[in-house]
């Protein structure tokens, strides 16, 4: 699999955000994923970590040669500087970083960054053009703003869990951290939009991004169903509340997915199952009729599906243009030939912890073409301080005072 995205014609691509300076005060997923996307698009991202302790994601098992899979997934293409933000000297360094930043992203609990003297009001005094993004569970205002939140908490509050699972069992969380990642995506949309606006106004903006809000936005048609009817669509597991047949079905050897949303697909499915006349049965001939007669329809087709080997049936569904899929594992998906063709796995190399594979972004054509492995804590402290105008003697003094930490002093 490729270790870079496709370069622009004529040479290496630095990405459309090349030249944008991002100051990253984030940890775990919701902040780091957003700043990693900015970095993948070419921005220069400085990740600020503590002198004694870094991003808590660094401690998540499993690890490879000292690098956590959790941290590696969300922190490529960044530089790490270790700073004690509670010390006077560390505050000086932080303010120097704020002064040169185009974008600041933080995901502390509401109010914490303000107590450190680095909230938006303080930052815009130093740098009026800065785009400042706060990411939190429930936002900076509102009755729930004070609540501590993790992805599971946000999924439960925002109604996402109530849509997931089956009607005869308890609600389930979405398996991937959708609250963290959706907030990151909306943060990037807001940041890029604010940077575009700044070209005209010369001024920055403050963005208040909440996991809760992001998940409400992702309710999609489930939200629309409630707005129109005042009720909630019934949980249908991997199925659909209106489209039938739609979901996971057991073939002779293993489950497959069949997704029928149109009458044409229904006719194709019946042909693939060897019962073409069923496609025109008035009980099932329309979308509404199939939904009304869901149980009877399943009694008709499930024995026919169970009688066939999965691969044979998938080939027939393909021949009749019926949407379908094997139920891949994570490994199946990441090692699939299509994943390789889409450049969706990056292979990175780090001098200390060696090679590491990470999932890329679906942004071929705009990503930078050369990618850096996730940094060690404090790996770039000296380099960044030199860029800020500090002498080596200054840096050595800051290290002795524990105001900053370098890679050597922080191990």
Secondary structure, DSSP 8 states (H G I E B T S, - for coil): --SS----TTS----TTTT-EEEEE--TTTTHHHHHHHHHTT-EEEEEE-SS---GGGG-S-EETTEEHHHHHH-TTEEEEEE-TTSHHHHHHHHHHHHH-SEEEE-SSTTHHHHTT-SHHHHHHH-TT-EEEEEESS-SSSTTTTS---HHHHHHHTTTGGGSSBTTS-----SS-HHHHHHHHHHHHHHHHHHHHHHHH----EEEEEHHHHHHHHTTHHHHHHHHHSS----BTTS-SSSSSEEEEE-SSSEEEEE--SHHHHHHHHHHTT-GGGGG-TTTSSHHHHHHTHHHHHHHHHHHHHTS-HHHHHHHHHHTT--EEE---HHHHHTSHHHHHTT-EEEEEETTTEEEEEE--S-TTTS-SS------TTTTHHHHHHHTT--HHHHHHHHHTTSEE-HHHH-
